[in-house]
Amino acid sequence: MSTLSGTSLADYWAPVFERDHFTCAYCGFDGRLFDNWMQLSGDHIRPRSAGGSDRLENIITACRSCNSITSR
């Protein structure tokens, strides 16, 4: 399992954002525009509470609005 100590969240999620072209997987929000990337976050496909991991294969790019929705 990964650890966040000593890194910024932007650095931690960078490989996910790059893989997903800085685009929210749910609504298509374009994070490539100036300062829009700050509205992006990583979302676990299978939540950690349900046994999901922090592996890149289990994380997608989501805008903060979509990521804050509890059920999809």
mmJSON file of the N, C-alpha and C atoms, coordinates in Angstrom:
{"data_MODEL":{"atom_site":{
"group_PDB":["ATOM","ATOM","ATOM","ATOM","ATOM","ATOM","ATOM","ATOM","ATOM","ATOM","ATOM","ATOM","ATOM","ATOM","ATOM","ATOM","ATOM","ATOM","ATOM","ATOM","ATOM","ATOM","ATOM","ATOM","ATOM","ATOM","ATOM","ATOM","ATOM","ATOM","ATOM","ATOM","ATOM","ATOM","ATOM","ATOM","ATOM","ATOM","ATOM","ATOM","ATOM","ATOM","ATOM","ATOM","ATOM","ATOM","ATOM","ATOM","ATOM","ATOM","ATOM","ATOM","ATOM","ATOM","ATOM","ATOM","ATOM","ATOM","ATOM","ATOM","ATOM","ATOM","ATOM","ATOM","ATOM","ATOM","ATOM","ATOM","ATOM","ATOM","ATOM","ATOM","ATOM","ATOM","ATOM","ATOM","ATOM","ATOM","ATOM","ATOM","ATOM","ATOM","ATOM","ATOM","ATOM","ATOM","ATOM","ATOM","ATOM","ATOM","ATOM","ATOM","ATOM","ATOM","ATOM","ATOM","ATOM","ATOM","ATOM","ATOM","ATOM","ATOM","ATOM","ATOM","ATOM","ATOM","ATOM","ATOM","ATOM","ATOM","ATOM","ATOM","ATOM","ATOM","ATOM","ATOM","ATOM","ATOM","ATOM","ATOM","ATOM","ATOM","ATOM","ATOM","ATOM","ATOM","ATOM","ATOM","ATOM","ATOM","ATOM","ATOM","ATOM","ATOM","ATOM","ATOM","ATOM","ATOM","ATOM","ATOM","ATOM","ATOM","ATOM","ATOM","ATOM","ATOM","ATOM","ATOM","ATOM","ATOM","ATOM","ATOM","ATOM","ATOM","ATOM","ATOM","ATOM","ATOM","ATOM","ATOM","ATOM","ATOM","ATOM","ATOM","ATOM","ATOM","ATOM","ATOM","ATOM","ATOM","ATOM","ATOM","ATOM","ATOM","ATOM","ATOM","ATOM","ATOM","ATOM","ATOM","ATOM","ATOM","ATOM","ATOM","ATOM","ATOM","ATOM","ATOM","ATOM","ATOM","ATOM","ATOM","ATOM","ATOM","ATOM","ATOM","ATOM","ATOM","ATOM","ATOM","ATOM","ATOM","ATOM","ATOM","ATOM","ATOM","ATOM","ATOM","ATOM","ATOM","ATOM","ATOM","ATOM","ATOM","ATOM","ATOM"],
"id":[1,2,3,4,5,6,7,8,9,10,11,12,13,14,15,16,17,18,19,20,21,22,23,24,25,26,27,28,29,30,31,32,33,34,35,36,37,38,39,40,41,42,43,44,45,46,47,48,49,50,51,52,53,54,55,56,57,58,59,60,61,62,63,64,65,66,67,68,69,70,71,72,73,74,75,76,77,78,79,80,81,82,83,84,85,86,87,88,89,90,91,92,93,94,95,96,97,98,99,100,101,102,103,104,105,106,107,108,109,110,111,112,113,114,115,116,117,118,119,120,121,122,123,124,125,126,127,128,129,130,131,132,133,134,135,136,137,138,139,140,141,142,143,144,145,146,147,148,149,150,151,152,153,154,155,156,157,158,159,160,161,162,163,164,165,166,167,168,169,170,171,172,173,174,175,176,177,178,179,180,181,182,183,184,185,186,187,188,189,190,191,192,193,194,195,196,197,198,199,200,201,202,203,204,205,206,207,208,209,210,211,212,213,214,215,216],
"type_symbol":["N","C","C","N","C","C","N","C","C","N","C","C","N","C","C","N","C","C","N","C","C","N","C","C","N","C","C","N","C","C","N","C","C","N","C","C","N","C","C","N","C","C","N","C","C","N","C","C","N","C","C","N","C","C","N","C","C","N","C","C","N","C","C","N","C","C","N","C","C","N","C","C","N","C","C","N","C","C","N","C","C","N","C","C","N","C","C","N","C","C","N","C","C","N","C","C","N","C","C","N","C","C","N","C","C","N","C","C","N","C","C","N","C","C","N","C","C","N","C","C","N","C","C","N","C","C","N","C","C","N","C","C","N","C","C","N","C","C","N","C","C","N","C","C","N","C","C","N","C","C","N","C","C","N","C","C","N","C","C","N","C","C","N","C","C","N","C","C","N","C","C","N","C","C","N","C","C","N","C","C","N","C","C","N","C","C","N","C","C","N","C","C","N","C","C","N","C","C","N","C","C","N","C","C","N","C","C","N","C","C","N","C","C","N","C","C"],
"label_atom_id":["N","CA","C","N","CA","C","N","CA","C","N","CA","C","N","CA","C","N","CA","C","N","CA","C","N","CA","C","N","CA","C","N","CA","C","N","CA","C","N","CA","C","N","CA","C","N","CA","C","N","CA","C","N","CA","C","N","CA","C","N","CA","C","N","CA","C","N","CA","C","N","CA","C","N","CA","C","N","CA","C","N","CA","C","N","CA","C","N","CA","C","N","CA","C","N","CA","C","N","CA","C","N","CA","C","N","CA","C","N","CA","C","N","CA","C","N","CA","C","N","CA","C","N","CA","C","N","CA","C","N","CA","C","N","CA","C","N","CA","C","N","CA","C","N","CA","C","N","CA","C","N","CA","C","N","CA","C","N","CA","C","N","CA","C","N","CA","C","N","CA","C","N","CA","C","N","CA","C","N","CA","C","N","CA","C","N","CA","C","N","CA","C","N","CA","C","N","CA","C","N","CA","C","N","CA","C","N","CA","C","N","CA","C","N","CA","C","N","CA","C","N","CA","C","N","CA","C","N","CA","C","N","CA","C","N","CA","C","N","CA","C","N","CA","C","N","CA","C","N","CA","C"],
"label_alt_id":[null,null,null,null,null,null,null,null,null,null,null,null,null,null,null,null,null,null,null,null,null,null,null,null,null,null,null,null,null,null,null,null,null,null,null,null,null,null,null,null,null,null,null,null,null,null,null,null,null,null,null,null,null,null,null,null,null,null,null,null,null,null,null,null,null,null,null,null,null,null,null,null,null,null,null,null,null,null,null,null,null,null,null,null,null,null,null,null,null,null,null,null,null,null,null,null,null,null,null,null,null,null,null,null,null,null,null,null,null,null,null,null,null,null,null,null,null,null,null,null,null,null,null,null,null,null,null,null,null,null,null,null,null,null,null,null,null,null,null,null,null,null,null,null,null,null,null,null,null,null,null,null,null,null,null,null,null,null,null,null,null,null,null,null,null,null,null,null,null,null,null,null,null,null,null,null,null,null,null,null,null,null,null,null,null,null,null,null,null,null,null,null,null,null,null,null,null,null,null,null,null,null,null,null,null,null,null,null,null,null,null,null,null,null,null,null],
"label_comp_id":["MET","MET","MET","SER","SER","SER","THR","THR","THR","LEU","LEU","LEU","SER","SER","SER","GLY","GLY","GLY","THR","THR","THR","SER","SER","SER","LEU","LEU","LEU","ALA","ALA","ALA","ASP","ASP","ASP","TYR","TYR","TYR","TRP","TRP","TRP","ALA","ALA","ALA","PRO","PRO","PRO","VAL","VAL","VAL","PHE","PHE","PHE","GLU","GLU","GLU","ARG","ARG","ARG","ASP","ASP","ASP","HIS","HIS","HIS","PHE","PHE","PHE","THR","THR","THR","CYS","CYS","CYS","ALA","ALA","ALA","TYR","TYR","TYR","CYS","CYS","CYS","GLY","GLY","GLY","PHE","PHE","PHE","ASP","ASP","ASP","GLY","GLY","GLY","ARG","ARG","ARG","LEU","LEU","LEU","PHE","PHE","PHE","ASP","ASP","ASP","ASN","ASN","ASN","TRP","TRP","TRP","MET","MET","MET","GLN","GLN","GLN","LEU","LEU","LEU","SER","SER","SER","GLY","GLY","GLY","ASP","ASP","ASP","HIS","HIS","HIS","ILE","ILE","ILE","ARG","ARG","ARG","PRO","PRO","PRO","ARG","ARG","ARG","SER","SER","SER","ALA","ALA","ALA","GLY","GLY","GLY","GLY","GLY","GLY","SER","SER","SER","ASP","ASP","ASP","ARG","ARG","ARG","LEU","LEU","LEU","GLU","GLU","GLU","ASN","ASN","ASN","ILE","ILE","ILE","ILE","ILE","ILE","THR","THR","THR","ALA","ALA","ALA","CYS","CYS","CYS","ARG","ARG","ARG","SER","SER","SER","CYS","CYS","CYS","ASN","ASN","ASN","SER","SER","SER","ILE","ILE","ILE","THR","THR","THR","SER","SER","SER","ARG","ARG","ARG"],
"label_asym_id":["A","A","A","A","A","A","A","A","A","A","A","A","A","A","A","A","A","A","A","A","A","A","A","A","A","A","A","A","A","A","A","A","A","A","A","A","A","A","A","A","A","A","A","A","A","A","A","A","A","A","A","A","A","A","A","A","A","A","A","A","A","A","A","A","A","A","A","A","A","A","A","A","A","A","A","A","A","A","A","A","A","A","A","A","A","A","A","A","A","A","A","A","A","A","A","A","A","A","A","A","A","A","A","A","A","A","A","A","A","A","A","A","A","A","A","A","A","A","A","A","A","A","A","A","A","A","A","A","A","A","A","A","A","A","A","A","A","A","A","A","A","A","A","A","A","A","A","A","A","A","A","A","A","A","A","A","A","A","A","A","A","A","A","A","A","A","A","A","A","A","A","A","A","A","A","A","A","A","A","A","A","A","A","A","A","A","A","A","A","A","A","A","A","A","A","A","A","A","A","A","A","A","A","A","A","A","A","A","A","A","A","A","A","A","A","A"],
"label_entity_id":["1","1","1","1","1","1","1","1","1","1","1","1","1","1","1","1","1","1","1","1","1","1","1","1","1","1","1","1","1","1","1","1","1","1","1","1","1","1","1","1","1","1","1","1","1","1","1","1","1","1","1","1","1","1","1","1","1","1","1","1","1","1","1","1","1","1","1","1","1","1","1","1","1","1","1","1","1","1","1","1","1","1","1","1","1","1","1","1","1","1","1","1","1","1","1","1","1","1","1","1","1","1","1","1","1","1","1","1","1","1","1","1","1","1","1","1","1","1","1","1","1","1","1","1","1","1","1","1","1","1","1","1","1","1","1","1","1","1","1","1","1","1","1","1","1","1","1","1","1","1","1","1","1","1","1","1","1","1","1","1","1","1","1","1","1","1","1","1","1","1","1","1","1","1","1","1","1","1","1","1","1","1","1","1","1","1","1","1","1","1","1","1","1","1","1","1","1","1","1","1","1","1","1","1","1","1","1","1","1","1","1","1","1","1","1","1"],
"label_seq_id":[1,1,1,2,2,2,3,3,3,4,4,4,5,5,5,6,6,6,7,7,7,8,8,8,9,9,9,10,10,10,11,11,11,12,12,12,13,13,13,14,14,14,15,15,15,16,16,16,17,17,17,18,18,18,19,19,19,20,20,20,21,21,21,22,22,22,23,23,23,24,24,24,25,25,25,26,26,26,27,27,27,28,28,28,29,29,29,30,30,30,31,31,31,32,32,32,33,33,33,34,34,34,35,35,35,36,36,36,37,37,37,38,38,38,39,39,39,40,40,40,41,41,41,42,42,42,43,43,43,44,44,44,45,45,45,46,46,46,47,47,47,48,48,48,49,49,49,50,50,50,51,51,51,52,52,52,53,53,53,54,54,54,55,55,55,56,56,56,57,57,57,58,58,58,59,59,59,60,60,60,61,61,61,62,62,62,63,63,63,64,64,64,65,65,65,66,66,66,67,67,67,68,68,68,69,69,69,70,70,70,71,71,71,72,72,72],
"pdbx_PDB_ins_code":[null,null,null,null,null,null,null,null,null,null,null,null,null,null,null,null,null,null,null,null,null,null,null,null,null,null,null,null,null,null,null,null,null,null,null,null,null,null,null,null,null,null,null,null,null,null,null,null,null,null,null,null,null,null,null,null,null,null,null,null,null,null,null,null,null,null,null,null,null,null,null,null,null,null,null,null,null,null,null,null,null,null,null,null,null,null,null,null,null,null,null,null,null,null,null,null,null,null,null,null,null,null,null,null,null,null,null,null,null,null,null,null,null,null,null,null,null,null,null,null,null,null,null,null,null,null,null,null,null,null,null,null,null,null,null,null,null,null,null,null,null,null,null,null,null,null,null,null,null,null,null,null,null,null,null,null,null,null,null,null,null,null,null,null,null,null,null,null,null,null,null,null,null,null,null,null,null,null,null,null,null,null,null,null,null,null,null,null,null,null,null,null,null,null,null,null,null,null,null,null,null,null,null,null,null,null,null,null,null,null,null,null,null,null,null,null],
"Cartn_x":[0.837,0.0,0.881,0.481,1.262,1.09,2.031,1.948,2.029,1.353,1.34,2.358,3.017,3.922,5.056,5.29,6.387,6.085,4.854,4.51,3.273,3.128,1.892,0.883,-0.385,-1.406,-1.289,-0.911,-0.751,0.316,1.418,2.472,1.992,1.237,0.752,-0.188,-1.092,-2.088,-1.598,-0.439,0.036,0.0,0.462,0.401,-1.025,-1.968,-3.381,-3.914,-3.643,-4.114,-3.558,-2.285,-1.662,-2.279,-2.455,-3.044,-4.456,-5.217,-6.607,-6.734,-5.61,-5.577,-6.22,-6.033,-6.518,-8.012,-8.778,-10.213,-10.985,-12.028,-12.877,-13.561,-13.466,-14.052,-15.58,-16.166,-17.615,-18.298,-17.822,-18.523,-17.732,-16.459,-15.64,-15.005,-15.041,-14.404,-12.967,-12.578,-11.252,-10.299,-9.408,-8.452,-7.185,-7.12,-5.917,-5.846,-6.955,-6.959,-6.264,-5.751,-4.985,-5.733,-5.092,-5.599,-6.733,-7.314,-8.385,-7.879,-6.605,-6.08,-6.203,-6.27,-6.401,-7.77,-8.721,-10.053,-10.144,-9.037,-9.046,-8.599,-9.081,-8.656,-8.667,-8.131,-8.17,-9.348,-10.046,-11.187,-10.941,-11.112,-10.945,-12.148,-11.894,-12.966,-13.639,-12.829,-13.319,-12.799,-13.689,-13.255,-12.347,-11.452,-10.574,-11.391,-12.518,-13.37,-13.971,-13.977,-14.508,-13.38,-12.164,-11.042,-10.243,-10.572,-9.834,-8.453,-7.577,-6.192,-5.891,-4.678,-4.195,-3.415,-3.487,-2.791,-3.414,-2.598,-3.076,-4.233,-4.275,-5.355,-6.71,-6.704,-7.945,-8.328,-7.621,-7.875,-8.111,-9.129,-9.416,-9.43,-9.328,-9.39,-10.843,-11.108,-12.445,-12.316,-13.254,-13.261,-13.765,-13.48,-13.86,-15.37,-16.147,-17.608,-18.083,-17.617,-18.027,-17.506,-16.295,-15.703,-16.409,-17.088,-17.768,-19.146,-19.638,-20.922,-20.699,-21.495,-21.239,-21.706,-22.731,-23.185,-23.376,-22.964,-23.096,-23.9],
"Cartn_y":[-1.178,0.0,1.241,2.255,3.486,4.367,5.26,6.224,7.632,8.56,9.938,10.809,10.3,11.149,11.676,12.974,13.597,13.955,13.776,14.118,14.996,15.786,16.537,15.642,15.908,15.108,15.223,16.407,16.577,15.624,15.485,14.554,13.112,12.814,11.459,11.017,11.898,11.557,11.804,12.427,12.797,11.64,10.447,9.358,9.016,9.129,8.861,9.954,11.222,12.338,12.223,11.936,11.819,10.669,9.533,8.378,8.701,9.455,9.783,11.115,11.658,12.916,14.089,14.132,15.24,15.48,14.398,14.493,13.656,14.239,13.518,12.357,11.172,9.972,9.995,10.815,10.829,11.888,13.119,14.21,14.784,14.384,14.877,16.233,16.722,17.997,17.994,19.049,19.149,19.834,19.077,19.614,20.131,20.141,20.609,22.121,22.805,24.254,24.844,26.049,26.7,26.653,26.15,26.024,25.017,24.478,23.497,22.197,21.857,20.614,20.589,21.766,21.816,21.33,21.2,20.703,19.187,18.545,17.106,16.367,15.154,14.286,12.852,11.968,10.553,9.908,9.028,8.33,6.829,6.142,4.694,4.039,3.182,2.452,1.522,0.725,-0.077,0.604,1.134,1.887,1.071,1.777,1.101,0.411,1.019,0.424,-0.905,-1.161,-2.42,-3.329,-3.053,-3.895,-3.419,-2.25,-1.7,-1.242,-1.168,-0.788,0.61,1.082,2.362,2.165,0.997,0.733,1.582,2.015,2.888,2.278,0.964,0.3,0.466,0.834,0.995,2.458,3.37,4.801,5.453,6.317,7.085,8.564,9.386,10.833,11.258,12.106,12.653,14.114,14.942,16.32,16.264,17.273,17.26,17.159,17.757,17.672,16.232,15.553,14.157,13.255,13.493,12.647,12.818,13.932,14.155,13.49,13.033,12.333,10.939,10.569,9.317,8.086,8.179,6.994,7.357,6.456,6.665,5.553],
"Cartn_z":[0.0,0.0,0.0,-0.72,-0.837,0.386,0.558,1.645,1.078,1.711,1.236,1.953,2.966,3.736,2.867,2.963,2.243,0.799,0.35,-1.027,-1.034,-2.08,-2.236,-2.94,-2.763,-3.442,-4.946,-5.447,-6.893,-7.423,-6.696,-7.105,-7.003,-5.97,-5.746,-6.863,-7.269,-8.295,-9.712,-9.897,-11.235,-12.237,-11.89,-12.882,-13.306,-12.382,-12.698,-13.619,-13.266,-14.099,-15.51,-15.619,-16.948,-17.74,-17.091,-17.771,-18.285,-17.48,-17.816,-18.561,-19.009,-19.788,-19.05,-17.723,-16.892,-17.098,-17.246,-17.522,-16.512,-15.929,-14.984,-15.702,-15.122,-15.716,-15.669,-14.808,-14.645,-15.506,-15.451,-16.157,-17.322,-17.472,-18.568,-18.319,-17.077,-16.741,-17.242,-17.956,-18.557,-17.592,-17.005,-16.053,-16.702,-18.031,-18.716,-18.788,-18.611,-18.678,-17.455,-17.586,-16.524,-15.197,-14.178,-12.807,-12.636,-13.722,-13.565,-12.946,-13.152,-12.601,-11.09,-10.468,-9.013,-8.552,-9.469,-9.131,-9.291,-9.658,-9.866,-8.608,-8.493,-7.401,-7.908,-7.119,-7.459,-6.751,-7.443,-6.852,-6.951,-5.855,-5.846,-6.519,-7.484,-8.155,-7.144,-6.485,-5.366,-4.109,-3.284,-2.104,-1.194,-0.524,0.431,1.517,1.899,2.939,2.496,1.188,0.649,0.163,0.617,0.264,-0.941,-1.468,-2.599,-2.197,-3.163,-2.885,-3.414,-3.124,-3.641,-4.937,-5.526,-6.795,-7.901,-8.85,-9.924,-10.702,-10.795,-11.533,-10.846,-9.573,-8.818,-8.64,-9.276,-9.096,-10.451,-10.505,-11.714,-11.366,-12.383,-12.205,-12.073,-11.086,-10.876,-10.465,-10.903,-10.396,-8.953,-8.202,-6.785,-6.599,-7.506,-7.394,-7.541,-8.573,-8.786,-7.675,-7.23,-6.197,-4.859,-4.662,-3.386,-3.345,-4.48,-4.516,-3.942,-2.957,-2.247,-3.0,-3.814,-4.553,-6.009,-6.862,-8.309,-8.889],
"occupancy":[1.0,1.0,1.0,1.0,1.0,1.0,1.0,1.0,1.0,1.0,1.0,1.0,1.0,1.0,1.0,1.0,1.0,1.0,1.0,1.0,1.0,1.0,1.0,1.0,1.0,1.0,1.0,1.0,1.0,1.0,1.0,1.0,1.0,1.0,1.0,1.0,1.0,1.0,1.0,1.0,1.0,1.0,1.0,1.0,1.0,1.0,1.0,1.0,1.0,1.0,1.0,1.0,1.0,1.0,1.0,1.0,1.0,1.0,1.0,1.0,1.0,1.0,1.0,1.0,1.0,1.0,1.0,1.0,1.0,1.0,1.0,1.0,1.0,1.0,1.0,1.0,1.0,1.0,1.0,1.0,1.0,1.0,1.0,1.0,1.0,1.0,1.0,1.0,1.0,1.0,1.0,1.0,1.0,1.0,1.0,1.0,1.0,1.0,1.0,1.0,1.0,1.0,1.0,1.0,1.0,1.0,1.0,1.0,1.0,1.0,1.0,1.0,1.0,1.0,1.0,1.0,1.0,1.0,1.0,1.0,1.0,1.0,1.0,1.0,1.0,1.0,1.0,1.0,1.0,1.0,1.0,1.0,1.0,1.0,1.0,1.0,1.0,1.0,1.0,1.0,1.0,1.0,1.0,1.0,1.0,1.0,1.0,1.0,1.0,1.0,1.0,1.0,1.0,1.0,1.0,1.0,1.0,1.0,1.0,1.0,1.0,1.0,1.0,1.0,1.0,1.0,1.0,1.0,1.0,1.0,1.0,1.0,1.0,1.0,1.0,1.0,1.0,1.0,1.0,1.0,1.0,1.0,1.0,1.0,1.0,1.0,1.0,1.0,1.0,1.0,1.0,1.0,1.0,1.0,1.0,1.0,1.0,1.0,1.0,1.0,1.0,1.0,1.0,1.0,1.0,1.0,1.0,1.0,1.0,1.0,1.0,1.0,1.0,1.0,1.0,1.0],
"B_iso_or_equiv":[0.0,0.0,0.0,0.0,0.0,0.0,0.0,0.0,0.0,0.0,0.0,0.0,0.0,0.0,0.0,0.0,0.0,0.0,0.0,0.0,0.0,0.0,0.0,0.0,0.0,0.0,0.0,0.0,0.0,0.0,0.0,0.0,0.0,0.0,0.0,0.0,0.0,0.0,0.0,0.0,0.0,0.0,0.0,0.0,0.0,0.0,0.0,0.0,0.0,0.0,0.0,0.0,0.0,0.0,0.0,0.0,0.0,0.0,0.0,0.0,0.0,0.0,0.0,0.0,0.0,0.0,0.0,0.0,0.0,0.0,0.0,0.0,0.0,0.0,0.0,0.0,0.0,0.0,0.0,0.0,0.0,0.0,0.0,0.0,0.0,0.0,0.0,0.0,0.0,0.0,0.0,0.0,0.0,0.0,0.0,0.0,0.0,0.0,0.0,0.0,0.0,0.0,0.0,0.0,0.0,0.0,0.0,0.0,0.0,0.0,0.0,0.0,0.0,0.0,0.0,0.0,0.0,0.0,0.0,0.0,0.0,0.0,0.0,0.0,0.0,0.0,0.0,0.0,0.0,0.0,0.0,0.0,0.0,0.0,0.0,0.0,0.0,0.0,0.0,0.0,0.0,0.0,0.0,0.0,0.0,0.0,0.0,0.0,0.0,0.0,0.0,0.0,0.0,0.0,0.0,0.0,0.0,0.0,0.0,0.0,0.0,0.0,0.0,0.0,0.0,0.0,0.0,0.0,0.0,0.0,0.0,0.0,0.0,0.0,0.0,0.0,0.0,0.0,0.0,0.0,0.0,0.0,0.0,0.0,0.0,0.0,0.0,0.0,0.0,0.0,0.0,0.0,0.0,0.0,0.0,0.0,0.0,0.0,0.0,0.0,0.0,0.0,0.0,0.0,0.0,0.0,0.0,0.0,0.0,0.0,0.0,0.0,0.0,0.0,0.0,0.0],
"pdbx_formal_charge":[null,null,null,null,null,null,null,null,null,null,null,null,null,null,null,null,null,null,null,null,null,null,null,null,null,null,null,null,null,null,null,null,null,null,null,null,null,null,null,null,null,null,null,null,null,null,null,null,null,null,null,null,null,null,null,null,null,null,null,null,null,null,null,null,null,null,null,null,null,null,null,null,null,null,null,null,null,null,null,null,null,null,null,null,null,null,null,null,null,null,null,null,null,null,null,null,null,null,null,null,null,null,null,null,null,null,null,null,null,null,null,null,null,null,null,null,null,null,null,null,null,null,null,null,null,null,null,null,null,null,null,null,null,null,null,null,null,null,null,null,null,null,null,null,null,null,null,null,null,null,null,null,null,null,null,null,null,null,null,null,null,null,null,null,null,null,null,null,null,null,null,null,null,null,null,null,null,null,null,null,null,null,null,null,null,null,null,null,null,null,null,null,null,null,null,null,null,null,null,null,null,null,null,null,null,null,null,null,null,null,null,null,null,null,null,null],
"auth_seq_id":[1,1,1,2,2,2,3,3,3,4,4,4,5,5,5,6,6,6,7,7,7,8,8,8,9,9,9,10,10,10,11,11,11,12,12,12,13,13,13,14,14,14,15,15,15,16,16,16,17,17,17,18,18,18,19,19,19,20,20,20,21,21,21,22,22,22,23,23,23,24,24,24,25,25,25,26,26,26,27,27,27,28,28,28,29,29,29,30,30,30,31,31,31,32,32,32,33,33,33,34,34,34,35,35,35,36,36,36,37,37,37,38,38,38,39,39,39,40,40,40,41,41,41,42,42,42,43,43,43,44,44,44,45,45,45,46,46,46,47,47,47,48,48,48,49,49,49,50,50,50,51,51,51,52,52,52,53,53,53,54,54,54,55,55,55,56,56,56,57,57,57,58,58,58,59,59,59,60,60,60,61,61,61,62,62,62,63,63,63,64,64,64,65,65,65,66,66,66,67,67,67,68,68,68,69,69,69,70,70,70,71,71,71,72,72,72],
"auth_comp_id":["MET","MET","MET","SER","SER","SER","THR","THR","THR","LEU","LEU","LEU","SER","SER","SER","GLY","GLY","GLY","THR","THR","THR","SER","SER","SER","LEU","LEU","LEU","ALA","ALA","ALA","ASP","ASP","ASP","TYR","TYR","TYR","TRP","TRP","TRP","ALA","ALA","ALA","PRO","PRO","PRO","VAL","VAL","VAL","PHE","PHE","PHE","GLU","GLU","GLU","ARG","ARG","ARG","ASP","ASP","ASP","HIS","HIS","HIS","PHE","PHE","PHE","THR","THR","THR","CYS","CYS","CYS","ALA","ALA","ALA","TYR","TYR","TYR","CYS","CYS","CYS","GLY","GLY","GLY","PHE","PHE","PHE","ASP","ASP","ASP","GLY","GLY","GLY","ARG","ARG","ARG","LEU","LEU","LEU","PHE","PHE","PHE","ASP","ASP","ASP","ASN","ASN","ASN","TRP","TRP","TRP","MET","MET","MET","GLN","GLN","GLN","LEU","LEU","LEU","SER","SER","SER","GLY","GLY","GLY","ASP","ASP","ASP","HIS","HIS","HIS","ILE","ILE","ILE","ARG","ARG","ARG","PRO","PRO","PRO","ARG","ARG","ARG","SER","SER","SER","ALA","ALA","ALA","GLY","GLY","GLY","GLY","GLY","GLY","SER","SER","SER","ASP","ASP","ASP","ARG","ARG","ARG","LEU","LEU","LEU","GLU","GLU","GLU","ASN","ASN","ASN","ILE","ILE","ILE","ILE","ILE","ILE","THR","THR","THR","ALA","ALA","ALA","CYS","CYS","CYS","ARG","ARG","ARG","SER","SER","SER","CYS","CYS","CYS","ASN","ASN","ASN","SER","SER","SER","ILE","ILE","ILE","THR","THR","THR","SER","SER","SER","ARG","ARG","ARG"],
"auth_asym_id":["A","A","A","A","A","A","A","A","A","A","A","A","A","A","A","A","A","A","A","A","A","A","A","A","A","A","A","A","A","A","A","A","A","A","A","A","A","A","A","A","A","A","A","A","A","A","A","A","A","A","A","A","A","A","A","A","A","A","A","A","A","A","A","A","A","A","A","A","A","A","A","A","A","A","A","A","A","A","A","A","A","A","A","A","A","A","A","A","A","A","A","A","A","A","A","A","A","A","A","A","A","A","A","A","A","A","A","A","A","A","A","A","A","A","A","A","A","A","A","A","A","A","A","A","A","A","A","A","A","A","A","A","A","A","A","A","A","A","A","A","A","A","A","A","A","A","A","A","A","A","A","A","A","A","A","A","A","A","A","A","A","A","A","A","A","A","A","A","A","A","A","A","A","A","A","A","A","A","A","A","A","A","A","A","A","A","A","A","A","A","A","A","A","A","A","A","A","A","A","A","A","A","A","A","A","A","A","A","A","A","A","A","A","A","A","A"],
"auth_atom_id":["N","CA","C","N","CA","C","N","CA","C","N","CA","C","N","CA","C","N","CA","C","N","CA","C","N","CA","C","N","CA","C","N","CA","C","N","CA","C","N","CA","C","N","CA","C","N","CA","C","N","CA","C","N","CA","C","N","CA","C","N","CA","C","N","CA","C","N","CA","C","N","CA","C","N","CA","C","N","CA","C","N","CA","C","N","CA","C","N","CA","C","N","CA","C","N","CA","C","N","CA","C","N","CA","C","N","CA","C","N","CA","C","N","CA","C","N","CA","C","N","CA","C","N","CA","C","N","CA","C","N","CA","C","N","CA","C","N","CA","C","N","CA","C","N","CA","C","N","CA","C","N","CA","C","N","CA","C","N","CA","C","N","CA","C","N","CA","C","N","CA","C","N","CA","C","N","CA","C","N","CA","C","N","CA","C","N","CA","C","N","CA","C","N","CA","C","N","CA","C","N","CA","C","N","CA","C","N","CA","C","N","CA","C","N","CA","C","N","CA","C","N","CA","C","N","CA","C","N","CA","C","N","CA","C","N","CA","C","N","CA","C","N","CA","C","N","CA","C","N","CA","C"],
"pdbx_PDB_model_num":[1,1,1,1,1,1,1,1,1,1,1,1,1,1,1,1,1,1,1,1,1,1,1,1,1,1,1,1,1,1,1,1,1,1,1,1,1,1,1,1,1,1,1,1,1,1,1,1,1,1,1,1,1,1,1,1,1,1,1,1,1,1,1,1,1,1,1,1,1,1,1,1,1,1,1,1,1,1,1,1,1,1,1,1,1,1,1,1,1,1,1,1,1,1,1,1,1,1,1,1,1,1,1,1,1,1,1,1,1,1,1,1,1,1,1,1,1,1,1,1,1,1,1,1,1,1,1,1,1,1,1,1,1,1,1,1,1,1,1,1,1,1,1,1,1,1,1,1,1,1,1,1,1,1,1,1,1,1,1,1,1,1,1,1,1,1,1,1,1,1,1,1,1,1,1,1,1,1,1,1,1,1,1,1,1,1,1,1,1,1,1,1,1,1,1,1,1,1,1,1,1,1,1,1,1,1,1,1,1,1,1,1,1,1,1,1]
}}}
